[in-house]
Amino acid sequence: MQYVQPDNLALPRGHYSPAVVHGGLVFLSGQLPIDASGAVQLSSIEEQTQLCLQNMAAILAAAGSSVRAILKVNIYISDIALWPRVNATYAAFMGEHRPARAVIPCGALHYGCAVEIDCIAAVTLQDA
């Protein structure tokens, strides 16, 4: 088991790793819209979603994976009414890659964020 902490992202505020690599898979912790300095960015839902996805990509790269190797995504949103805007940002980021996904409307998220995203990815794929 390998713990992953990218040098270009803020340290977690809790007792967890941004990702764990085990058995050829990368398991990412939930990513909130927190920038590299550790500041929470409570901007538009599109910007929050984009920052979560960018953080996810940075962690995957540090783990020897990539966005194209994602197998499963969970997206937690504070209000289901935000879903069309989150989905549009997600689709633009992912392009043609369509991993399995769940969308979980969950009410309030930590620090007042409107979105949190986690995923499971393969460590290596031919196109990763």
MOPAC internal coordinates of N, CA, C and O (Angstrom, degrees):
PM7 1SCF
backbone

  N    0.0000 0     0.00 0     0.00 0    0    0    0
  C    1.4507 1     0.00 0     0.00 0    1    0    0
  C    1.5298 1   108.26 1     0.00 0    2    1    0
  O    1.2310 1   121.17 1   -45.54 1    3    2    1
  N    1.3257 1   115.37 1   134.46 1    3    2    1
  C    1.4620 1   121.26 1  -179.11 1    5    3    2
  C    1.5300 1   108.78 1  -124.83 1    6    5    3
  O    1.2310 1   120.79 1   -49.90 1    7    6    5
  N    1.3288 1   116.09 1   130.10 1    7    6    5
  C    1.4622 1   121.36 1   174.63 1    9    7    6
  C    1.5223 1   108.88 1   -89.61 1   10    9    7
  O    1.2310 1   120.37 1   -38.89 1   11   10    9
  N    1.3188 1   116.89 1   141.11 1   11   10    9
  C    1.4612 1   121.76 1  -176.69 1   13   11   10
  C    1.5249 1   109.51 1  -118.95 1   14   13   11
  O    1.2310 1   120.98 1   -54.76 1   15   14   13
  N    1.3375 1   115.73 1   125.24 1   15   14   13
  C    1.4644 1   122.84 1   173.41 1   17   15   14
  C    1.5244 1   107.85 1  -135.26 1   18   17   15
  O    1.2310 1   119.73 1   -81.07 1   19   18   17
  N    1.3348 1   118.12 1    98.93 1   19   18   17
  C    1.4651 1   119.85 1  -179.96 1   21   19   18
  C    1.5299 1   111.54 1   -61.91 1   22   21   19
  O    1.2310 1   121.00 1   -37.67 1   23   22   21
  N    1.3194 1   115.69 1   142.33 1   23   22   21
  C    1.4651 1   121.02 1   178.94 1   25   23   22
  C    1.5225 1   112.28 1   -67.18 1   26   25   23
  O    1.2310 1   120.14 1   155.07 1   27   26   25
  N    1.3218 1   117.35 1   -24.93 1   27   26   25
  C    1.4654 1   121.12 1  -174.90 1   29   27   26
  C    1.5296 1   113.95 1   -93.06 1   30   29   27
  O    1.2310 1   120.10 1  -169.01 1   31   30   29
  N    1.3455 1   117.42 1    10.99 1   31   30   29
  C    1.4676 1   120.72 1   176.93 1   33   31   30
  C    1.5198 1   110.22 1  -125.50 1   34   33   31
  O    1.2310 1   121.02 1   -24.39 1   35   34   33
  N    1.3181 1   115.66 1   155.61 1   35   34   33
  C    1.4620 1   121.13 1   178.67 1   37   35   34
  C    1.5286 1   110.43 1   -65.00 1   38   37   35
  O    1.2310 1   120.91 1   -29.26 1   39   38   37
  N    1.3243 1   115.87 1   150.74 1   39   38   37
  C    1.4629 1   120.79 1   175.29 1   41   39   38
  C    1.5240 1   109.55 1   -67.29 1   42   41   39
  O    1.2310 1   119.82 1   -32.78 1   43   42   41
  N    1.3249 1   117.95 1   147.22 1   43   42   41
  C    1.4656 1   120.30 1   176.73 1   45   43   42
  C    1.5294 1   110.85 1   -60.17 1   46   45   43
  O    1.2310 1   120.81 1   -29.39 1   47   46   45
  N    1.3071 1   116.05 1   150.61 1   47   46   45
  C    1.4643 1   121.35 1   178.60 1   49   47   46
  C    1.5204 1   111.91 1   -87.88 1   50   49   47
  O    1.2310 1   120.23 1   171.05 1   51   50   49
  N    1.3172 1   117.16 1    -8.95 1   51   50   49
  C    1.4608 1   121.82 1  -179.82 1   53   51   50
  C    1.5148 1   110.93 1  -122.08 1   54   53   51
  O    1.2310 1   120.80 1     5.77 1   55   54   53
  N    1.3242 1   116.07 1  -174.23 1   55   54   53
  C    1.4639 1   122.98 1  -177.31 1   57   55   54
  C    1.5297 1   109.68 1   -89.21 1   58   57   55
  O    1.2310 1   121.00 1  -103.30 1   59   58   57
  N    1.3263 1   115.70 1    76.70 1   59   58   57
  C    1.4675 1   121.36 1   179.10 1   61   59   58
  C    1.5202 1   109.01 1  -160.49 1   62   61   59
  O    1.2310 1   120.71 1   -12.92 1   63   62   61
  N    1.3127 1   116.25 1   167.08 1   63   62   61
  C    1.4641 1   123.03 1   175.13 1   65   63   62
  C    1.5232 1   108.90 1  -103.97 1   66   65   63
  O    1.2310 1   120.17 1   -31.52 1   67   66   65
  N    1.3263 1   117.27 1   148.48 1   67   66   65
  C    1.4597 1   118.88 1   175.23 1   69   67   66
  C    1.5283 1   112.25 1   -58.96 1   70   69   67
  O    1.2310 1   120.86 1   148.15 1   71   70   69
  N    1.3449 1   115.96 1   -31.85 1   71   70   69
  C    1.4655 1   119.91 1   177.64 1   73   71   70
  C    1.5187 1   109.64 1  -157.02 1   74   73   71
  O    1.2310 1   121.78 1   -22.88 1   75   74   73
  N    1.3221 1   114.20 1   157.12 1   75   74   73
  C    1.4617 1   122.68 1   173.67 1   77   75   74
  C    1.5252 1   106.72 1  -129.70 1   78   77   75
  O    1.2310 1   121.16 1   -47.41 1   79   78   77
  N    1.3340 1   115.39 1   132.59 1   79   78   77
  C    1.4621 1   121.38 1   176.19 1   81   79   78
  C    1.5183 1   107.70 1  -104.45 1   82   81   79
  O    1.2310 1   120.79 1   -51.20 1   83   82   81
  N    1.3280 1   116.09 1   128.80 1   83   82   81
  C    1.4647 1   120.83 1   178.82 1   85   83   82
  C    1.5262 1   108.84 1  -159.46 1   86   85   83
  O    1.2310 1   121.03 1   -42.87 1   87   86   85
  N    1.3082 1   115.63 1   137.13 1   87   86   85
  C    1.4619 1   120.49 1   175.07 1   89   87   86
  C    1.5140 1   114.27 1    58.86 1   90   89   87
  O    1.2310 1   119.86 1  -145.86 1   91   90   89
  N    1.3240 1   117.87 1    34.14 1   91   90   89
  C    1.4579 1   120.63 1   179.23 1   93   91   90
  C    1.5168 1   114.78 1    79.01 1   94   93   91
  O    1.2310 1   120.55 1  -172.20 1   95   94   93
  N    1.3280 1   116.56 1     7.80 1   95   94   93
  C    1.4632 1   121.12 1  -179.98 1   97   95   94
  C    1.5192 1   110.71 1  -122.58 1   98   97   95
  O    1.2310 1   121.06 1   -26.49 1   99   98   97
  N    1.3263 1   115.58 1   153.51 1   99   98   97
  C    1.4556 1   122.83 1   174.47 1  101   99   98
  C    1.5237 1   107.23 1  -113.93 1  102  101   99
  O    1.2310 1   120.62 1   -55.66 1  103  102  101
  N    1.3230 1   116.42 1   124.34 1  103  102  101
  C    1.4586 1   122.95 1   178.88 1  105  103  102
  C    1.5258 1   107.69 1  -108.42 1  106  105  103
  O    1.2310 1   120.15 1   -68.42 1  107  106  105
  N    1.3303 1   117.32 1   111.58 1  107  106  105
  C    1.4572 1   121.09 1  -179.09 1  109  107  106
  C    1.5163 1   111.20 1   -92.90 1  110  109  107
  O    1.2310 1   121.33 1   -41.82 1  111  110  109
  N    1.3303 1   115.06 1   138.18 1  111  110  109
  C    1.4565 1   121.15 1   170.46 1  113  111  110
  C    1.5212 1   108.34 1   -70.73 1  114  113  111
  O    1.2310 1   120.88 1   -18.10 1  115  114  113
  N    1.3149 1   115.92 1   161.90 1  115  114  113
  C    1.4595 1   120.12 1   178.32 1  117  115  114
  C    1.5146 1   111.37 1   -59.38 1  118  117  115
  O    1.2310 1   120.88 1   -47.39 1  119  118  117
  N    1.3251 1   115.92 1   132.61 1  119  118  117
  C    1.4611 1   122.00 1   179.85 1  121  119  118
  C    1.5212 1   109.68 1  -104.72 1  122  121  119
  O    1.2310 1   121.65 1   -58.52 1  123  122  121
  N    1.3191 1   114.44 1   121.48 1  123  122  121
  C    1.4541 1   121.96 1   174.56 1  125  123  122
  C    1.5259 1   108.61 1   -96.02 1  126  125  123
  O    1.2310 1   119.54 1   -13.50 1  127  126  125
  N    1.3267 1   118.47 1   166.50 1  127  126  125
  C    1.4647 1   120.36 1   177.57 1  129  127  126
  C    1.5332 1   110.98 1   -76.15 1  130  129  127
  O    1.2310 1   121.28 1  -105.44 1  131  130  129
  N    1.3256 1   115.16 1    74.56 1  131  130  129
  C    1.4660 1   122.64 1   179.35 1  133  131  130
  C    1.5214 1   107.10 1  -116.43 1  134  133  131
  O    1.2310 1   120.59 1   -53.14 1  135  134  133
  N    1.3391 1   116.47 1   126.86 1  135  134  133
  C    1.4641 1   119.21 1  -176.87 1  137  135  134
  C    1.5286 1   111.67 1   -80.76 1  138  137  135
  O    1.2310 1   120.72 1    -1.94 1  139  138  137
  N    1.3222 1   116.23 1   178.06 1  139  138  137
  C    1.4642 1   122.21 1  -174.82 1  141  139  138
  C    1.5246 1   112.94 1   -61.78 1  142  141  139
  O    1.2310 1   120.08 1   155.87 1  143  142  141
  N    1.3326 1   117.46 1   -24.13 1  143  142  141
  C    1.4677 1   120.53 1   178.60 1  145  143  142
  C    1.5271 1   111.97 1   -83.13 1  146  145  143
  O    1.2310 1   120.60 1   171.23 1  147  146  145
  N    1.3351 1   116.46 1    -8.77 1  147  146  145
  C    1.4596 1   121.19 1  -178.25 1  149  147  146
  C    1.5161 1   113.87 1    96.16 1  150  149  147
  O    1.2310 1   120.20 1  -175.81 1  151  150  149
  N    1.3316 1   117.22 1     4.19 1  151  150  149
  C    1.4629 1   121.30 1   179.99 1  153  151  150
  C    1.5289 1   110.58 1   -83.34 1  154  153  151
  O    1.2310 1   121.28 1   -46.12 1  155  154  153
  N    1.3268 1   115.15 1   133.88 1  155  154  153
  C    1.4651 1   121.26 1   175.60 1  157  155  154
  C    1.5291 1   107.92 1   -75.15 1  158  157  155
  O    1.2310 1   120.44 1   -48.51 1  159  158  157
  N    1.3137 1   116.76 1   131.49 1  159  158  157
  C    1.4637 1   122.28 1  -178.34 1  161  159  158
  C    1.5279 1   109.63 1  -107.97 1  162  161  159
  O    1.2310 1   120.79 1   -82.29 1  163  162  161
  N    1.3128 1   116.10 1    97.71 1  163  162  161
  C    1.4659 1   121.41 1  -179.31 1  165  163  162
  C    1.5261 1   109.99 1   -94.30 1  166  165  163
  O    1.2310 1   120.91 1  -121.09 1  167  166  165
  N    1.3079 1   115.86 1    58.91 1  167  166  165
  C    1.4572 1   122.90 1   179.75 1  169  167  166
  C    1.5298 1   108.94 1   -91.25 1  170  169  167
  O    1.2310 1   120.12 1    24.10 1  171  170  169
  N    1.3150 1   117.38 1  -155.90 1  171  170  169
  C    1.4642 1   120.35 1   179.48 1  173  171  170
  C    1.5284 1   110.30 1   -61.68 1  174  173  171
  O    1.2310 1   120.37 1   -19.32 1  175  174  173
  N    1.3127 1   116.89 1   160.68 1  175  174  173
  C    1.4675 1   120.54 1   179.45 1  177  175  174
  C    1.5252 1   110.48 1   -62.90 1  178  177  175
  O    1.2310 1   120.16 1   145.77 1  179  178  177
  N    1.3284 1   117.29 1   -34.23 1  179  178  177
  C    1.4604 1   119.87 1   177.04 1  181  179  178
  C    1.5291 1   110.89 1   -63.65 1  182  181  179
  O    1.2310 1   120.33 1   134.72 1  183  182  181
  N    1.3202 1   116.97 1   -45.28 1  183  182  181
  C    1.4697 1   120.93 1   179.99 1  185  183  182
  C    1.5240 1   111.35 1   -67.78 1  186  185  183
  O    1.2310 1   120.16 1   141.48 1  187  186  185
  N    1.3270 1   117.30 1   -38.52 1  187  186  185
  C    1.4673 1   119.98 1   176.61 1  189  187  186
  C    1.5293 1   110.43 1   -62.52 1  190  189  187
  O    1.2310 1   120.66 1   134.76 1  191  190  189
  N    1.3226 1   116.34 1   -45.24 1  191  190  189
  C    1.4668 1   120.77 1  -179.92 1  193  191  190
  C    1.5228 1   110.55 1   -62.97 1  194  193  191
  O    1.2310 1   120.24 1   134.80 1  195  194  193
  N    1.3246 1   117.15 1   -45.20 1  195  194  193
  C    1.4658 1   121.96 1   179.99 1  197  195  194
  C    1.5286 1   110.81 1   -59.17 1  198  197  195
  O    1.2310 1   119.92 1   136.62 1  199  198  197
  N    1.3285 1   117.77 1   -43.38 1  199  198  197
  C    1.4640 1   121.01 1  -179.53 1  201  199  198
  C    1.5273 1   110.91 1   -66.28 1  202  201  199
  O    1.2310 1   119.98 1   138.99 1  203  202  201
  N    1.3223 1   117.65 1   -41.01 1  203  202  201
  C    1.4746 1   120.63 1   175.48 1  205  203  202
  C    1.5249 1   110.22 1   -57.98 1  206  205  203
  O    1.2310 1   120.37 1   134.41 1  207  206  205
  N    1.3240 1   116.90 1   -45.59 1  207  206  205
  C    1.4638 1   121.63 1  -178.56 1  209  207  206
  C    1.5279 1   111.62 1   -67.28 1  210  209  207
  O    1.2310 1   120.13 1   140.79 1  211  210  209
  N    1.3303 1   117.36 1   -39.21 1  211  210  209
  C    1.4664 1   120.48 1   177.22 1  213  211  210
  C    1.5302 1   110.89 1   -64.36 1  214  213  211
  O    1.2310 1   120.34 1   138.03 1  215  214  213
  N    1.3285 1   116.95 1   -41.97 1  215  214  213
  C    1.4674 1   120.43 1   176.60 1  217  215  214
  C    1.5232 1   110.32 1   -61.71 1  218  217  215
  O    1.2310 1   120.78 1   137.48 1  219  218  217
  N    1.3200 1   116.12 1   -42.52 1  219  218  217
  C    1.4575 1   121.31 1   178.29 1  221  219  218
  C    1.5276 1   110.27 1   -58.92 1  222  221  219
  O    1.2310 1   120.08 1   134.66 1  223  222  221
  N    1.3208 1   117.46 1   -45.34 1  223  222  221
  C    1.4623 1   121.87 1   179.92 1  225  223  222
  C    1.5255 1   111.23 1   -62.52 1  226  225  223
  O    1.2310 1   120.02 1   139.70 1  227  226  225
  N    1.3272 1   117.56 1   -40.30 1  227  226  225
  C    1.4678 1   121.10 1   179.24 1  229  227  226
  C    1.5261 1   111.16 1   -64.86 1  230  229  227
  O    1.2310 1   120.42 1   139.32 1  231  230  229
  N    1.3170 1   116.81 1   -40.68 1  231  230  229
  C    1.4669 1   120.83 1   179.20 1  233  231  230
  C    1.5235 1   110.10 1   -67.91 1  234  233  231
  O    1.2310 1   120.40 1   136.77 1  235  234  233
  N    1.3170 1   116.84 1   -43.23 1  235  234  233
  C    1.4650 1   120.04 1   178.03 1  237  235  234
  C    1.5256 1   110.98 1   -59.66 1  238  237  235
  O    1.2310 1   120.05 1   136.40 1  239  238  237
  N    1.3247 1   117.52 1   -43.60 1  239  238  237
  C    1.4675 1   120.85 1   178.91 1  241  239  238
  C    1.5248 1   110.56 1   -60.91 1  242  241  239
  O    1.2310 1   120.11 1   137.27 1  243  242  241
  N    1.3286 1   117.40 1   -42.73 1  243  242  241
  C    1.4679 1   121.01 1   179.26 1  245  243  242
  C    1.5242 1   111.68 1   -65.19 1  246  245  243
  O    1.2310 1   120.54 1   155.30 1  247  246  245
  N    1.3234 1   116.58 1   -24.70 1  247  246  245
  C    1.4686 1   122.01 1  -179.36 1  249  247  246
  C    1.5253 1   112.73 1   -91.91 1  250  249  247
  O    1.2310 1   119.95 1  -178.52 1  251  250  249
  N    1.3298 1   117.71 1     1.48 1  251  250  249
  C    1.4568 1   120.66 1  -179.14 1  253  251  250
  C    1.5130 1   113.23 1    82.13 1  254  253  251
  O    1.2310 1   120.81 1  -148.60 1  255  254  253
  N    1.3165 1   116.06 1    31.40 1  255  254  253
  C    1.4558 1   121.59 1  -178.54 1  257  255  254
  C    1.5261 1   108.57 1  -133.83 1  258  257  255
  O    1.2310 1   120.61 1    13.65 1  259  258  257
  N    1.3089 1   116.44 1  -166.35 1  259  258  257
  C    1.4639 1   120.98 1   177.75 1  261  259  258
  C    1.5241 1   109.43 1  -160.19 1  262  261  259
  O    1.2310 1   121.59 1   -10.00 1  263  262  261
  N    1.3134 1   114.56 1   170.00 1  263  262  261
  C    1.4631 1   120.22 1   177.70 1  265  263  262
  C    1.5302 1   110.44 1   -58.49 1  266  265  263
  O    1.2310 1   120.13 1   143.33 1  267  266  265
  N    1.3238 1   117.36 1   -36.67 1  267  266  265
  C    1.4714 1   120.83 1  -179.08 1  269  267  266
  C    1.5243 1   112.80 1   -69.70 1  270  269  267
  O    1.2310 1   119.96 1   169.91 1  271  270  269
  N    1.3321 1   117.68 1   -10.09 1  271  270  269
  C    1.4674 1   121.49 1   178.57 1  273  271  270
  C    1.5260 1   112.26 1  -100.83 1  274  273  271
  O    1.2310 1   120.35 1  -174.94 1  275  274  273
  N    1.3401 1   116.93 1     5.06 1  275  274  273
  C    1.4680 1   120.30 1   178.97 1  277  275  274
  C    1.5213 1   109.50 1   -67.68 1  278  277  275
  O    1.2310 1   121.58 1   -46.00 1  279  278  277
  N    1.3277 1   114.58 1   134.00 1  279  278  277
  C    1.4621 1   121.90 1   179.60 1  281  279  278
  C    1.5223 1   112.27 1  -102.57 1  282  281  279
  O    1.2310 1   120.31 1   143.29 1  283  282  281
  N    1.3409 1   117.01 1   -36.71 1  283  282  281
  C    1.4714 1   122.09 1  -173.50 1  285  283  282
  C    1.5186 1   109.18 1  -147.71 1  286  285  283
  O    1.2310 1   120.39 1   -43.28 1  287  286  285
  N    1.3163 1   116.86 1   136.72 1  287  286  285
  C    1.4610 1   123.35 1   179.24 1  289  287  286
  C    1.5266 1   108.97 1  -127.45 1  290  289  287
  O    1.2310 1   120.83 1   -40.94 1  291  290  289
  N    1.3264 1   116.02 1   139.06 1  291  290  289
  C    1.4604 1   122.60 1   169.27 1  293  291  290
  C    1.5195 1   107.32 1  -116.84 1  294  293  291
  O    1.2310 1   120.49 1   -52.11 1  295  294  293
  N    1.3171 1   116.67 1   127.89 1  295  294  293
  C    1.4605 1   121.64 1   177.74 1  297  295  294
  C    1.5242 1   107.75 1  -118.48 1  298  297  295
  O    1.2310 1   121.02 1   -60.39 1  299  298  297
  N    1.3183 1   115.65 1   119.61 1  299  298  297
  C    1.4565 1   122.79 1   178.08 1  301  299  298
  C    1.5261 1   107.27 1  -101.34 1  302  301  299
  O    1.2310 1   120.44 1   -53.26 1  303  302  301
  N    1.3347 1   116.77 1   126.74 1  303  302  301
  C    1.4578 1   120.26 1   179.37 1  305  303  302
  C    1.5233 1   109.38 1  -126.16 1  306  305  303
  O    1.2310 1   121.73 1   -34.72 1  307  306  305
  N    1.3276 1   114.29 1   145.28 1  307  306  305
  C    1.4616 1   120.00 1  -175.92 1  309  307  306
  C    1.5241 1   112.65 1   -74.21 1  310  309  307
  O    1.2310 1   120.32 1   158.64 1  311  310  309
  N    1.3269 1   116.99 1   -21.36 1  311  310  309
  C    1.4663 1   121.00 1  -177.01 1  313  311  310
  C    1.5341 1   108.30 1  -151.24 1  314  313  311
  O    1.2310 1   119.99 1   -55.71 1  315  314  313
  N    1.3046 1   117.62 1   124.29 1  315  314  313
  C    1.4633 1   121.51 1  -177.90 1  317  315  314
  C    1.5376 1   111.75 1   -59.95 1  318  317  315
  O    1.2310 1   119.82 1   156.29 1  319  318  317
  N    1.3239 1   117.95 1   -23.71 1  319  318  317
  C    1.4671 1   120.84 1   177.74 1  321  319  318
  C    1.5310 1   111.88 1   -63.17 1  322  321  319
  O    1.2310 1   119.98 1   159.63 1  323  322  321
  N    1.3352 1   117.64 1   -20.37 1  323  322  321
  C    1.4662 1   122.12 1   178.54 1  325  323  322
  C    1.5259 1   112.30 1   -79.49 1  326  325  323
  O    1.2310 1   120.69 1   167.80 1  327  326  325
  N    1.3402 1   116.29 1   -12.20 1  327  326  325
  C    1.4526 1   119.92 1  -170.40 1  329  327  326
  C    1.5332 1   115.05 1   -54.43 1  330  329  327
  O    1.2310 1   118.05 1   133.26 1  331  330  329
  N    1.3341 1   121.32 1   -46.74 1  331  330  329
  C    1.4675 1   119.30 1  -178.55 1  333  331  330
  C    1.5335 1   112.80 1   -57.28 1  334  333  331
  O    1.2310 1   119.95 1   141.66 1  335  334  333
  N    1.3152 1   117.70 1   -38.34 1  335  334  333
  C    1.4673 1   121.46 1  -179.05 1  337  335  334
  C    1.5284 1   111.12 1   -73.43 1  338  337  335
  O    1.2310 1   120.17 1   141.15 1  339  338  337
  N    1.3292 1   117.27 1   -38.85 1  339  338  337
  C    1.4687 1   120.77 1   176.01 1  341  339  338
  C    1.5260 1   109.15 1   -64.10 1  342  341  339
  O    1.2310 1   120.40 1   133.68 1  343  342  341
  N    1.3148 1   116.84 1   -46.32 1  343  342  341
  C    1.4602 1   121.14 1  -178.12 1  345  343  342
  C    1.5283 1   111.92 1   -61.54 1  346  345  343
  O    1.2310 1   119.91 1   139.56 1  347  346  345
  N    1.3258 1   117.77 1   -40.44 1  347  346  345
  C    1.4671 1   120.94 1   179.20 1  349  347  346
  C    1.5304 1   110.86 1   -64.00 1  350  349  347
  O    1.2310 1   120.11 1   137.38 1  351  350  349
  N    1.3210 1   117.40 1   -42.62 1  351  350  349
  C    1.4696 1   121.40 1   178.61 1  353  351  350
  C    1.5180 1   110.36 1   -65.97 1  354  353  351
  O    1.2310 1   120.66 1   136.36 1  355  354  353
  N    1.3216 1   116.34 1   -43.64 1  355  354  353
  C    1.4693 1   122.27 1   178.60 1  357  355  354
  C    1.5297 1   110.61 1   -60.74 1  358  357  355
  O    1.2310 1   120.22 1   132.93 1  359  358  357
  N    1.3270 1   117.18 1   -47.07 1  359  358  357
  C    1.4655 1   121.65 1  -178.47 1  361  359  358
  C    1.5290 1   111.05 1   -62.14 1  362  361  359
  O    1.2310 1   120.14 1   138.37 1  363  362  361
  N    1.3208 1   117.34 1   -41.63 1  363  362  361
  C    1.4661 1   120.59 1   178.60 1  365  363  362
  C    1.5257 1   110.65 1   -64.15 1  366  365  363
  O    1.2310 1   120.06 1   141.54 1  367  366  365
  N    1.3172 1   117.50 1   -38.46 1  367  366  365
  C    1.4656 1   121.93 1  -179.64 1  369  367  366
  C    1.5248 1   111.18 1   -70.12 1  370  369  367
  O    1.2310 1   120.24 1   136.84 1  371  370  369
  N    1.3253 1   117.15 1   -43.16 1  371  370  369
  C    1.4631 1   121.55 1  -175.11 1  373  371  370
  C    1.5228 1   113.30 1   -79.64 1  374  373  371
  O    1.2310 1   119.80 1   155.71 1  375  374  373
  N    1.3105 1   117.99 1   -24.29 1  375  374  373
  C    1.4598 1   119.78 1  -178.43 1  377  375  374
  C    1.5196 1   110.84 1    63.22 1  378  377  375
  O    1.2310 1   120.52 1    47.42 1  379  378  377
  N    1.3239 1   116.61 1  -132.58 1  379  378  377
  C    1.4640 1   121.48 1  -177.44 1  381  379  378
  C    1.5268 1   113.49 1   -77.64 1  382  381  379
  O    1.2310 1   119.95 1   166.65 1  383  382  381
  N    1.3337 1   117.71 1   -13.35 1  383  382  381
  C    1.4689 1   120.74 1  -179.42 1  385  383  382
  C    1.5326 1   109.27 1   -73.64 1  386  385  383
  O    1.2310 1   120.38 1   -52.30 1  387  386  385
  N    1.3308 1   116.88 1   127.70 1  387  386  385
  C    1.4652 1   121.96 1  -175.77 1  389  387  386
  C    1.5298 1   110.88 1  -130.09 1  390  389  387
  O    1.2310 1   120.21 1  -103.59 1  391  390  389
  N    1.3454 1   117.21 1    76.41 1  391  390  389
  C    1.4643 1   118.56 1   178.07 1  393  391  390
  C    1.5311 1   110.83 1   -69.43 1  394  393  391
  O    1.2310 1   121.23 1   -16.81 1  395  394  393
  N    1.3261 1   115.26 1   163.19 1  395  394  393
  C    1.4651 1   119.55 1   172.49 1  397  395  394
  C    1.5277 1   107.68 1   -58.22 1  398  397  395
  O    1.2310 1   120.46 1   -29.64 1  399  398  397
  N    1.3403 1   116.73 1   150.36 1  399  398  397
  C    1.4599 1   118.56 1  -174.19 1  401  399  398
  C    1.5210 1   110.65 1  -153.37 1  402  401  399
  O    1.2310 1   121.49 1   -33.22 1  403  402  401
  N    1.3216 1   114.76 1   146.78 1  403  402  401
  C    1.4586 1   121.54 1   169.85 1  405  403  402
  C    1.5238 1   107.68 1  -125.71 1  406  405  403
  O    1.2310 1   120.90 1   -37.46 1  407  406  405
  N    1.3214 1   115.89 1   142.54 1  407  406  405
  C    1.4581 1   121.95 1   174.76 1  409  407  406
  C    1.5179 1   106.66 1  -115.09 1  410  409  407
  O    1.2310 1   120.75 1   -55.86 1  411  410  409
  N    1.3265 1   116.18 1   124.14 1  411  410  409
  C    1.4508 1   121.02 1  -174.32 1  413  411  410
  C    1.5252 1   109.74 1  -120.70 1  414  413  411
  O    1.2310 1   119.33 1   -76.54 1  415  414  413
  N    1.3393 1   118.89 1   103.46 1  415  414  413
  C    1.4580 1   119.92 1   172.49 1  417  415  414
  C    1.5291 1   107.32 1   -72.03 1  418  417  415
  O    1.2310 1   120.33 1   -55.53 1  419  418  417
  N    1.3230 1   116.98 1   124.47 1  419  418  417
  C    1.4709 1   118.76 1  -169.51 1  421  419  418
  C    1.5180 1   114.33 1  -132.94 1  422  421  419
  O    1.2310 1   119.36 1  -177.25 1  423  422  421
  N    1.3032 1   118.82 1     2.75 1  423  422  421
  C    1.4540 1   118.57 1  -176.46 1  425  423  422
  C    1.5171 1   110.70 1    79.53 1  426  425  423
  O    1.2310 1   121.02 1    26.20 1  427  426  425
  N    1.3097 1   115.65 1  -153.80 1  427  426  425
  C    1.4669 1   121.54 1  -173.65 1  429  427  426
  C    1.5239 1   112.50 1   -58.23 1  430  429  427
  O    1.2310 1   121.21 1   -43.10 1  431  430  429
  N    1.3331 1   115.30 1   136.90 1  431  430  429
  C    1.4628 1   122.79 1   174.61 1  433  431  430
  C    1.5280 1   108.82 1  -111.34 1  434  433  431
  O    1.2310 1   120.83 1   -17.54 1  435  434  433
  N    1.3189 1   116.01 1   162.46 1  435  434  433
  C    1.4623 1   121.51 1  -177.07 1  437  435  434
  C    1.5311 1   111.50 1   -55.76 1  438  437  435
  O    1.2310 1   120.57 1   -35.84 1  439  438  437
  N    1.3188 1   116.52 1   144.16 1  439  438  437
  C    1.4724 1   125.34 1   177.80 1  441  439  438
  C    1.5277 1   113.35 1    62.73 1  442  441  439
  O    1.2310 1   119.72 1  -166.92 1  443  442  441
  N    1.3245 1   118.14 1    13.08 1  443  442  441
  C    1.4513 1   120.97 1  -179.35 1  445  443  442
  C    1.5152 1   114.67 1    80.71 1  446  445  443
  O    1.2310 1   120.25 1  -168.31 1  447  446  445
  N    1.3249 1   117.13 1    11.69 1  447  446  445
  C    1.4659 1   121.30 1   179.58 1  449  447  446
  C    1.5271 1   110.09 1   -67.34 1  450  449  447
  O    1.2310 1   120.98 1   -26.14 1  451  450  449
  N    1.3227 1   115.72 1   153.86 1  451  450  449
  C    1.4595 1   121.03 1  -179.87 1  453  451  450
  C    1.5213 1   112.90 1   -99.20 1  454  453  451
  O    1.2310 1   119.93 1   167.96 1  455  454  453
  N    1.3521 1   117.73 1   -12.04 1  455  454  453
  C    1.4617 1   121.15 1  -176.99 1  457  455  454
  C    1.5247 1   110.12 1  -148.67 1  458  457  455
  O    1.2310 1   120.95 1   -32.88 1  459  458  457
  N    1.3244 1   115.78 1   147.12 1  459  458  457
  C    1.4627 1   123.85 1   173.26 1  461  459  458
  C    1.5245 1   106.92 1  -143.53 1  462  461  459
  O    1.2310 1   120.44 1   -42.54 1  463  462  461
  N    1.3308 1   116.76 1   137.46 1  463  462  461
  C    1.4652 1   120.68 1  -175.15 1  465  463  462
  C    1.5185 1   109.98 1  -131.88 1  466  465  463
  O    1.2310 1   120.52 1   -47.03 1  467  466  465
  N    1.3400 1   116.60 1   132.97 1  467  466  465
  C    1.4618 1   121.16 1   171.07 1  469  467  466
  C    1.5221 1   108.61 1  -127.29 1  470  469  467
  O    1.2310 1   120.92 1   -11.02 1  471  470  469
  N    1.3296 1   115.85 1   168.98 1  471  470  469
  C    1.4572 1   118.40 1   180.00 1  473  471  470
  C    1.5185 1   111.59 1  -160.05 1  474  473  471
  O    1.2310 1   121.53 1   -11.87 1  475  474  473
  N    1.3151 1   114.67 1   168.13 1  475  474  473
  C    1.4612 1   124.20 1   170.79 1  477  475  474
  C    1.5205 1   105.78 1  -124.59 1  478  477  475
  O    1.2310 1   120.81 1   -46.35 1  479  478  477
  N    1.3394 1   116.05 1   133.65 1  479  478  477
  C    1.4653 1   120.69 1  -179.17 1  481  479  478
  C    1.5169 1   110.09 1  -135.93 1  482  481  479
  O    1.2310 1   120.91 1   -21.30 1  483  482  481
  N    1.3135 1   115.87 1   158.70 1  483  482  481
  C    1.4600 1   121.55 1   172.44 1  485  483  482
  C    1.5256 1   108.35 1   -77.74 1  486  485  483
  O    1.2310 1   120.52 1   -33.32 1  487  486  485
  N    1.3340 1   116.61 1   146.68 1  487  486  485
  C    1.4597 1   119.66 1   177.94 1  489  487  486
  C    1.5190 1   110.14 1   -66.65 1  490  489  487
  O    1.2310 1   120.18 1   137.10 1  491  490  489
  N    1.3183 1   117.27 1   -42.90 1  491  490  489
  C    1.4640 1   119.64 1   178.74 1  493  491  490
  C    1.5202 1   109.68 1  -140.15 1  494  493  491
  O    1.2310 1   121.68 1   -38.40 1  495  494  493
  N    1.3018 1   114.39 1   141.60 1  495  494  493
  C    1.4596 1   123.30 1   169.69 1  497  495  494
  C    1.5134 1   106.24 1  -137.05 1  498  497  495
  O    1.2310 1   119.59 1   -20.05 1  499  498  497
  N    1.3015 1   118.39 1   159.95 1  499  498  497
  C    1.4633 1   120.30 1  -179.67 1  501  499  498
  C    1.5219 1   112.17 1   -56.11 1  502  501  499
  O    1.2310 1   120.74 1   144.25 1  503  502  501
  N    1.3220 1   116.20 1   -35.75 1  503  502  501
  C    1.4628 1   118.87 1  -177.75 1  505  503  502
  C    1.5202 1   112.42 1   -99.83 1  506  505  503
  O    1.2310 1   119.77 1  -170.54 1  507  506  505
  N    1.3467 1   118.05 1     9.46 1  507  506  505
  C    1.4675 1   120.37 1  -179.23 1  509  507  506
  C    1.5057 1   111.31 1   -83.47 1  510  509  507
  O    1.2310 1   120.10 1   180.00 1  511  510  509

